[in-house]
Amino acid sequence: MDGKTGLHVALAQGDGGAGRRGWQRWGWPGALAVGIGFAGCGAGCGNDATVVTPIVDVPIDDTDATASPLDEIALTVAHARSDRFLVSQTFARTDTLEVPGVPFGDDLVIHMSGFVGASNIAYGRTCTIAVSPSGPPPTPHLFFSRSVKFASLDIAPKPRIGGLGISYLGTALFVGGVDGTGSGNDQVTGVERFDPLTGMLTTLGSVTPRDRAVHALVGTSPPRVAVIGGTTDGSGAKFIEVLDDRRIDRLDFTELARVGLTATALTDGRVIVVGGIALDQPGRPVSGEIDEIDENAENGASLQIRKLNAMLAHPRSGHSATRLGEDVGAPVLIAGGVDAAGVAIDVVELFKPLSEELANPVTFSHKMLYPRHDHIATLMPDGSVLFIGGVDSLGQPVRRLELFSVDSDFVDVGPLPDSAGVVDFTATPLPDGRILITGGRLAPGSPPLNTAYIARLDPLDGSVDVVATDHLAIARANHQAVALCDGTIFINGGTPGQFPAERYNPPPAGRR
């Protein structure tokens, strides 16, 4: 919805959220003269202009990540996901940062780049904002730091080892885990939400204490988060909790009281739950069941669960289940895990949502090169799946990376670096299609790591390069890493005490 040219962008110094009073650290005294509202617009603003004043958040007490000093700053405004600028302007060190003459729109993004000489060393952008002539102007936060750095924040969420880090509508939700005290009452029940648009960390409410749950987005317009399985009070969790940024609902279901299961969101809003260990059944068998969770059409606050006729040929737990793309009916690759004897399974299976069947093992007969469990599988830009870390049947770390595609089967693409985590690490897709690997442990029970790596798929030859990036400020294992709507990655938890969160700032590529 483009309108008249009447939007004016000025920058304000952050006074809350992810950073505070950062302008002086840039060595940018001219920015302090920018006013808020019409009084600071200058001659180019006009009486009918709407003034949008992004609040710039910066790292706290982190000279390595702070963008200072800078020679120039470039401000641009564009439609979300567009490479074409609506307005672009560059400022020298003594200039006031303001950009007049921006068209109104309901999908605008403000970009900010910092230069030393000709090198773009720092970047930040807002999440998508809507600005109209009649509505109040937003004041979005813009996190600005050196690129490819972990920045320490002045935000300290609850201590949370384990638990879930969930990307939800561009924000980060943190659910479950333990606080690391080792006491009998160490489970974290508070659900926290970080919103990059406001720079604020808030508590949404509480959930039932439990461990080893999984999650997936269920439903559409908008989806909600379903937290499934795990243990509570030593037995399987016979309930599902469904949450969003407004409320938390608990729904009693006995069918999914398992651990080591997976939950995978389909493109149509359904969730497919696969396998796991049935804790409340005699002998605690490894399950081959596939269940479907869907919205209840008659009651939006409820869900319905349906046990499908399809059964895994190889019941398993500790596996991965990866949806192969965004197309309607995209199949789900089920790989790895262990059987009832604790033996790692090499055979992979393919679930087809449209027919609700597993692929015929005669025509789909692929095997992993390195059978593993408790690994991470990530979808790559070309539709292949990269398998990272995990342990084998003997509990030994698996350091070989393998890549799967339907066309070329499993391929060995090299080792993880010696200092990269193989268990209790995170692997998070970046906006440019690469994978950020953070923290973890070299082996089960070993100390947490502060190392981080970037995995990149070479589209020309199908190889995978893994290179080191900046170190975490704090060693973390069993932590959470969540992609935000501005393209940064919020790193939280994985420590036995309350420590500041961190935010990784990827390069500008892909962050339109």
C-alpha positions as CSV (number, residue, x, y, z in Angstrom):
1,M,0.0,0.0,0.0
2,D,2.2,2.9,-1.1
3,G,0.9,6.3,-0.4
4,K,2.0,9.9,-0.7
5,T,5.6,10.8,0.0
6,G,5.3,12.0,3.6
7,L,7.4,9.6,5.8
8,H,10.5,10.9,7.5
9,V,13.0,8.6,9.2
10,A,15.2,9.9,12.0
11,L,17.3,7.9,14.5
12,A,17.1,8.0,18.3
13,Q,19.6,6.8,20.8
14,G,18.5,3.5,22.4
15,D,17.4,3.8,26.0
16,G,16.2,0.2,26.6
17,G,16.1,-3.3,25.1
18,A,19.2,-4.9,23.7
19,G,21.5,-1.9,24.1
20,R,21.8,1.5,25.7
21,R,23.5,4.8,24.9
22,G,25.4,3.5,22.0
23,W,25.9,6.6,19.9
24,Q,28.9,7.9,21.8
25,R,30.6,4.5,21.3
26,W,30.4,4.8,17.6
27,G,32.2,8.2,17.8
28,W,29.1,9.7,16.1
29,P,28.4,13.0,18.0
30,G,26.1,14.3,15.2
31,A,23.6,11.6,15.8
32,L,22.8,13.0,19.3
33,A,21.2,16.1,17.7
34,V,18.4,14.1,16.1
35,G,15.1,15.0,17.6
36,I,12.0,12.9,18.0
37,G,8.8,14.2,16.3
38,F,8.4,17.2,14.1
39,A,10.7,19.4,16.1
40,G,13.7,17.4,14.9
41,C,12.7,17.0,11.3
42,G,14.4,20.0,9.8
43,A,13.5,21.7,6.6
44,G,13.0,18.5,4.6
45,C,10.3,17.1,6.8
46,G,7.3,19.3,6.0
47,N,4.2,19.9,8.0
48,D,2.4,16.8,6.8
49,A,5.2,14.4,7.3
50,T,5.1,11.3,9.6
51,V,8.2,10.9,11.6
52,V,9.5,7.3,12.3
53,T,12.3,7.2,14.9
54,P,14.0,3.8,15.1
55,I,15.7,3.2,18.4
56,V,19.2,1.8,17.8
57,D,20.3,-0.9,20.2
58,V,24.0,-1.8,20.5
59,P,26.2,-4.3,22.3
60,I,26.9,-3.7,26.0
61,D,30.4,-3.6,27.3
62,D,31.6,-5.5,24.2
63,T,34.3,-3.5,22.3
64,D,34.8,-6.4,19.9
65,A,31.2,-6.3,18.6
66,T,30.6,-2.6,18.9
67,A,30.8,-0.7,15.6
68,S,33.2,2.1,16.5
69,P,34.7,4.2,15.1
70,L,32.9,4.6,11.7
71,D,33.6,6.9,8.8
72,E,30.2,6.7,7.2
73,I,26.7,5.4,7.9
74,A,24.3,4.5,5.1
75,L,20.5,4.5,5.8
76,T,18.2,2.9,3.3
77,V,14.4,2.1,3.3
78,A,13.0,-0.6,1.1
79,H,10.0,-3.0,0.9
80,A,10.6,-6.2,2.8
81,R,12.3,-8.9,0.6
82,S,13.1,-6.3,-2.1
83,D,16.6,-5.5,-3.3
84,R,15.4,-2.1,-4.6
85,F,15.7,0.9,-2.3
86,L,12.9,3.4,-1.9
87,V,15.3,5.9,-0.4
88,S,19.1,5.7,0.3
89,Q,21.4,8.2,1.9
90,T,24.9,8.2,3.2
91,F,26.1,10.3,6.2
92,A,29.5,11.5,7.2
93,R,30.5,11.5,10.9
94,T,29.3,15.0,11.7
95,D,25.9,14.6,10.0
96,T,22.5,14.2,11.6
97,L,21.0,10.9,10.6
98,E,17.6,11.6,9.0
99,V,16.0,10.6,5.7
100,P,13.1,12.5,4.4
101,G,10.8,11.7,1.5
102,V,10.0,8.0,2.2
103,P,6.8,6.6,0.7
104,F,4.3,5.1,3.2
105,G,3.8,1.4,3.1
106,D,2.7,-1.7,5.1
107,D,5.9,-3.7,4.6
108,L,8.8,-1.3,5.1
109,V,12.3,-2.2,6.4
110,I,14.9,0.3,7.5
111,H,18.5,-0.8,6.9
112,M,21.6,0.7,8.4
113,S,25.2,0.0,7.4
114,G,28.5,1.2,8.9
115,F,31.6,1.8,6.9
116,V,35.3,2.2,7.6
117,G,36.8,3.4,4.3
118,A,35.1,1.4,1.6
119,S,34.5,-1.6,3.9
120,N,31.1,-2.4,5.2
121,I,31.9,-3.6,8.7
122,A,28.5,-3.2,10.5
123,Y,24.9,-3.7,9.8
124,G,21.4,-3.7,11.3
125,R,17.9,-3.6,10.1
126,T,14.4,-3.3,11.6
127,C,11.8,-6.0,11.3
128,T,9.0,-5.2,8.9
129,I,7.0,-2.2,9.9
130,A,3.8,-0.6,8.6
131,V,3.5,3.2,8.4
132,S,0.3,5.0,7.2
133,P,-0.6,8.7,7.0
134,S,-3.4,8.3,9.6
135,G,-1.8,5.9,12.1
136,P,0.7,6.7,14.9
137,P,4.3,6.3,13.7
138,P,6.1,3.2,15.0
139,T,9.3,3.3,17.0
140,P,11.0,0.0,15.9
141,H,14.2,-1.1,17.4
142,L,17.2,-1.7,15.2
143,F,20.1,-3.8,16.5
144,F,23.4,-2.5,15.1
145,S,26.8,-4.1,15.6
146,R,29.8,-5.4,13.7
147,S,28.9,-8.2,11.3
148,V,29.8,-11.8,12.0
149,K,30.2,-11.1,15.7
150,F,28.4,-12.3,18.9
151,A,27.3,-9.3,20.8
152,S,26.7,-9.3,24.6
153,L,23.3,-7.9,25.6
154,D,22.0,-6.3,28.7
155,I,19.2,-8.9,28.7
156,A,19.6,-11.8,31.1
157,P,16.8,-14.4,30.7
158,K,16.1,-17.0,33.3
159,P,18.8,-19.6,33.6
160,R,17.7,-22.3,31.2
161,I,19.6,-25.5,30.4
162,G,17.7,-27.6,27.9
163,G,14.2,-26.5,27.1
164,L,13.1,-25.1,23.8
165,G,14.0,-22.0,21.8
166,I,11.2,-21.4,19.4
167,S,11.1,-18.9,16.4
168,Y,7.6,-17.6,16.5
169,L,6.4,-14.9,14.1
170,G,9.8,-13.3,14.1
171,T,10.2,-13.3,17.9
172,A,11.9,-15.9,20.2
173,L,10.0,-17.9,22.8
174,F,11.8,-19.9,25.5
175,V,10.0,-22.8,27.2
176,G,11.1,-25.4,29.8
177,G,14.5,-26.5,30.8
178,V,16.2,-26.5,34.2
179,D,18.1,-23.7,36.0
180,G,21.2,-25.8,36.7
181,T,21.1,-25.6,40.4
182,G,20.6,-29.4,40.7
183,S,17.9,-29.0,43.3
184,G,14.8,-31.1,43.2
185,N,12.8,-28.0,42.2
186,D,15.0,-26.7,39.4
187,Q,12.7,-26.9,36.4
188,V,11.9,-23.6,34.7
189,T,8.2,-23.0,34.2
190,G,8.2,-19.4,33.0
191,V,7.7,-18.8,29.3
192,E,9.8,-15.8,28.1
193,R,9.5,-13.9,24.8
194,F,12.0,-11.7,23.2
195,D,10.7,-9.3,20.6
196,P,13.3,-7.6,18.3
197,L,10.8,-5.0,17.2
198,T,10.5,-3.6,20.7
199,G,13.8,-4.9,22.1
200,M,12.0,-6.2,25.2
201,L,12.1,-9.5,27.1
202,T,8.8,-10.4,28.7
203,T,7.3,-13.3,30.6
204,L,4.1,-14.6,29.0
205,G,3.0,-17.1,31.7
206,S,3.9,-20.5,33.0
207,V,3.8,-24.1,31.8
208,T,3.8,-27.4,33.5
209,P,7.3,-28.5,34.6
210,R,8.7,-31.1,32.2
211,D,11.8,-32.2,30.4
212,R,12.8,-33.5,26.9
213,A,9.7,-32.1,25.2
214,V,9.6,-31.2,21.5
215,H,7.6,-28.5,19.6
216,A,6.2,-27.6,16.3
217,L,4.0,-24.8,14.9
218,V,0.4,-26.0,14.4
219,G,-2.4,-24.3,12.4
220,T,-2.3,-21.2,10.3
221,S,-3.4,-17.6,10.3
222,P,-1.5,-17.4,12.6
223,P,-0.1,-20.7,13.8
224,R,0.4,-21.5,17.5
225,V,3.2,-23.5,19.2
226,A,2.4,-27.0,20.3
227,V,4.7,-28.4,23.0
228,I,4.6,-32.2,22.9
229,G,5.9,-35.2,24.9
230,G,8.7,-35.3,27.4
231,T,8.6,-36.3,31.1
232,T,6.9,-34.8,34.1
233,D,7.2,-36.2,37.7
234,G,9.1,-39.2,36.3
235,S,6.5,-40.3,33.8
236,G,5.4,-39.3,30.3
237,A,3.6,-36.0,29.8
238,K,0.0,-36.9,29.1
239,F,-0.8,-33.5,27.8
240,I,0.0,-30.9,25.1
241,E,0.5,-27.2,25.8
242,V,-0.4,-24.8,23.1
243,L,0.9,-21.3,23.3
244,D,1.3,-18.0,21.5
245,D,2.1,-14.4,22.5
246,R,-1.3,-14.1,24.2
247,R,-2.1,-17.2,26.1
248,I,-1.1,-20.7,27.1
249,D,-3.6,-23.6,27.0
250,R,-3.1,-27.1,28.4
251,L,-4.9,-30.0,26.6
252,D,-4.9,-33.5,28.1
253,F,-3.8,-36.3,25.7
254,T,-2.4,-39.6,26.8
255,E,-1.4,-40.8,23.3
256,L,1.9,-38.8,23.1
257,A,3.5,-39.5,26.5
258,R,6.9,-40.3,24.9
259,V,10.5,-39.1,24.9
260,G,12.9,-39.1,21.9
261,L,10.0,-38.4,19.5
262,T,9.9,-35.7,16.8
263,A,7.3,-33.2,15.8
264,T,7.4,-31.7,12.3
265,A,5.2,-28.9,11.0
266,L,3.7,-29.5,7.5
267,T,2.9,-26.7,5.0
268,D,-0.8,-27.0,5.6
269,G,-0.6,-26.4,9.4
270,R,-0.7,-30.0,10.5
271,V,2.0,-31.6,12.7
272,I,3.4,-35.1,12.2
273,V,4.7,-36.8,15.4
274,V,7.0,-39.7,14.9
275,G,8.4,-42.5,17.1
276,G,9.9,-42.1,20.5
277,I,9.9,-44.2,23.7
278,A,6.4,-44.8,25.1
279,L,7.2,-44.2,28.8
280,D,3.8,-45.3,30.2
281,Q,3.6,-48.6,28.3
282,P,4.9,-51.9,29.8
283,G,8.6,-52.3,29.0
284,R,8.7,-48.7,27.6
285,P,8.9,-49.9,24.0
286,V,10.3,-47.8,21.2
287,S,7.4,-46.6,19.1
288,G,6.8,-46.9,15.4
289,E,3.7,-44.8,15.5
290,I,3.0,-41.7,13.4
291,D,0.4,-39.3,14.7
292,E,-1.2,-36.2,13.3
293,I,-2.0,-33.1,15.3
294,D,-4.4,-30.6,13.7
295,E,-6.5,-27.6,14.7
296,N,-10.0,-28.3,15.8
297,A,-12.1,-26.6,13.2
298,E,-15.0,-26.2,15.7
299,N,-12.8,-24.9,18.5
300,G,-9.7,-22.9,17.7
301,A,-8.4,-23.2,21.3
302,S,-8.3,-27.0,20.9
303,L,-6.5,-29.6,18.9
304,Q,-7.3,-33.0,17.5
305,I,-5.0,-36.0,17.4
306,R,-5.3,-38.8,14.9
307,K,-3.2,-42.0,14.9
308,L,-2.3,-42.8,11.3
309,N,-2.4,-46.2,9.7
310,A,1.2,-45.8,8.6
311,M,3.8,-47.4,10.9
312,L,7.6,-47.1,10.8
313,A,9.3,-50.2,9.4
314,H,12.0,-49.4,12.0
315,P,10.6,-48.0,15.3
316,R,13.1,-45.5,16.6
317,S,13.9,-42.7,19.2
318,G,16.4,-39.9,19.1
319,H,16.0,-39.5,15.4
320,S,15.3,-36.5,13.2
321,A,12.3,-35.8,10.9
322,T,13.0,-33.1,8.3
323,R,10.4,-31.7,5.9
324,L,12.0,-31.5,2.5
325,G,10.9,-28.1,1.3
326,E,8.0,-25.6,1.3
327,D,5.8,-27.2,-1.4
328,V,2.4,-28.5,-0.4
329,G,2.7,-32.1,0.5
330,A,6.5,-31.9,0.9
331,P,7.7,-35.3,2.3
332,V,9.3,-35.8,5.7
333,L,12.7,-37.6,5.9
334,I,13.0,-39.7,9.0
335,A,16.6,-40.6,9.8
336,G,18.8,-42.0,12.5
337,G,17.8,-42.8,16.0
338,V,18.1,-46.0,17.9
339,D,16.0,-49.2,18.2
340,A,14.9,-51.0,21.3
341,A,18.3,-52.5,21.8
342,G,20.0,-49.1,21.6
343,V,21.5,-49.8,18.2
344,A,21.7,-46.8,15.8
345,I,19.5,-47.3,12.8
346,D,21.0,-46.7,9.3
347,V,17.9,-47.1,7.2
348,V,15.9,-43.9,6.5
349,E,12.2,-43.7,5.8
350,L,10.1,-41.1,3.9
351,F,6.7,-40.0,5.0
352,K,4.3,-38.7,2.3
353,P,1.7,-36.3,3.9
354,L,-0.7,-36.3,0.9
355,S,-1.2,-40.1,0.9
356,E,-0.4,-40.5,4.6
357,E,1.9,-43.3,3.7
358,L,5.6,-44.2,3.9
359,A,7.5,-44.6,0.7
360,N,7.9,-48.1,-0.5
361,P,11.2,-49.5,0.9
362,V,11.8,-51.2,-2.5
363,T,12.0,-47.9,-4.3
364,F,13.2,-45.8,-1.4
365,S,16.1,-47.7,0.1
366,H,18.6,-45.3,1.4
367,K,21.0,-45.8,4.3
368,M,23.1,-43.4,6.4
369,L,26.8,-43.7,6.0
370,Y,27.3,-43.0,9.8
371,P,24.3,-44.2,11.8
372,R,23.7,-41.8,14.7
373,H,21.2,-40.5,17.2
374,D,20.6,-37.2,19.0
375,H,22.0,-35.4,16.0
376,I,20.7,-32.3,14.2
377,A,19.4,-32.4,10.6
378,T,19.1,-29.2,8.7
379,L,17.5,-28.4,5.3
380,M,20.0,-26.8,2.9
381,P,19.1,-24.2,0.2
382,D,19.1,-26.8,-2.6
383,G,16.7,-29.1,-0.7
384,S,19.3,-31.5,0.6
385,V,19.7,-32.4,4.3
386,L,22.9,-31.9,6.3
387,F,23.4,-34.3,9.2
388,I,25.6,-32.8,12.0
389,G,26.9,-34.5,15.2
390,G,25.2,-37.0,17.4
391,V,26.6,-40.2,18.8
392,D,26.7,-43.8,17.5
393,S,25.5,-47.1,19.1
394,L,28.4,-47.1,21.6
395,G,27.8,-43.5,22.6
396,Q,30.9,-42.3,20.7
397,P,30.8,-38.9,19.0
398,V,30.1,-38.9,15.2
399,R,32.3,-36.2,13.7
400,R,31.6,-36.9,10.1
401,L,29.1,-34.7,8.2
402,E,26.9,-36.4,5.6
403,L,24.5,-34.8,3.1
404,F,21.4,-36.5,1.8
405,S,19.4,-35.8,-1.3
406,V,16.8,-37.9,-3.0
407,D,18.8,-37.8,-6.3
408,S,22.3,-38.6,-4.9
409,D,21.7,-40.6,-1.7
410,F,24.0,-40.0,1.3
411,V,27.4,-38.4,0.7
412,D,30.3,-37.9,3.1
413,V,31.1,-34.2,3.1
414,G,34.0,-34.1,5.6
415,P,34.5,-33.8,9.3
416,L,33.4,-31.3,11.8
417,P,36.4,-29.3,13.1
418,D,38.1,-30.8,16.2
419,S,36.8,-28.0,18.5
420,A,33.2,-28.1,17.3
421,G,30.4,-29.5,19.5
422,V,28.8,-32.8,18.5
423,V,26.2,-33.0,21.3
424,D,24.1,-30.3,23.0
425,F,25.0,-27.8,20.3
426,T,22.7,-25.7,18.1
427,A,22.5,-25.5,14.3
428,T,20.5,-22.5,13.1
429,P,19.9,-21.5,9.4
430,L,21.1,-18.0,8.6
431,P,19.3,-15.7,6.1
432,D,21.9,-16.4,3.4
433,G,21.3,-20.2,3.6
434,R,24.4,-21.0,5.7
435,I,24.2,-22.8,9.1
436,L,25.4,-21.3,12.3
437,I,26.7,-24.1,14.7
438,T,27.3,-22.9,18.3
439,G,28.6,-24.3,21.6
440,G,27.8,-27.9,22.7
441,R,30.2,-30.5,23.9
442,L,33.0,-32.6,22.3
443,A,31.4,-35.7,23.8
444,P,28.6,-36.5,26.3
445,G,29.5,-35.2,29.7
446,S,32.5,-33.1,28.5
447,P,32.7,-29.3,29.4
448,P,30.6,-26.8,27.4
449,L,32.3,-25.0,24.5
450,N,32.3,-21.4,23.3
451,T,33.2,-22.2,19.7
452,A,31.1,-21.4,16.7
453,Y,31.3,-22.4,13.1
454,I,29.5,-21.6,9.8
455,A,28.6,-24.5,7.5
456,R,28.1,-23.6,3.8
457,L,26.9,-25.7,0.9
458,D,28.8,-25.1,-2.3
459,P,26.1,-25.2,-5.0
460,L,28.6,-26.0,-7.7
461,D,30.1,-29.2,-6.5
462,G,27.8,-30.1,-3.5
463,S,30.6,-29.9,-1.0
464,V,30.2,-28.4,2.5
465,D,32.7,-26.0,4.0
466,V,32.8,-25.5,7.8
467,V,34.8,-22.4,8.9
468,A,35.2,-20.8,12.3
469,T,33.4,-17.6,13.1
470,D,33.5,-15.4,16.2
471,H,33.5,-17.1,19.7
472,L,30.6,-17.0,22.1
473,A,31.3,-14.8,25.1
474,I,30.2,-17.6,27.4
475,A,30.6,-21.4,26.9
476,R,27.2,-22.9,26.4
477,A,25.7,-26.4,26.1
478,N,22.1,-27.5,25.8
479,H,21.3,-23.9,25.0
480,Q,18.9,-22.2,22.6
481,A,19.6,-20.3,19.4
482,V,16.6,-18.6,17.7
483,A,16.5,-16.8,14.4
484,L,14.7,-13.4,14.7
485,C,12.8,-11.4,12.1
486,D,15.7,-9.0,11.6
487,G,18.0,-11.8,10.6
488,T,20.0,-11.9,13.8
489,I,20.3,-15.0,16.0
490,F,19.4,-14.8,19.7
491,I,21.6,-17.1,21.9
492,N,20.3,-17.9,25.4
493,G,20.8,-20.4,28.2
494,G,23.1,-23.4,28.5
495,T,24.7,-22.1,31.6
496,P,24.2,-23.0,35.3
497,G,23.7,-19.4,36.3
498,Q,22.1,-16.3,35.0
499,F,24.3,-14.8,32.3
500,P,23.6,-12.2,29.6
501,A,22.1,-13.4,26.3
502,E,24.1,-12.9,23.1
503,R,23.1,-11.9,19.6
504,Y,24.9,-13.1,16.4
505,N,24.9,-10.5,13.6
506,P,25.2,-12.3,10.2
507,P,26.3,-10.4,7.1
508,P,23.7,-8.4,5.2
509,A,23.3,-11.0,2.5
510,G,19.8,-12.5,2.5
511,R,18.5,-10.0,5.1
512,R,16.1,-8.0,2.9
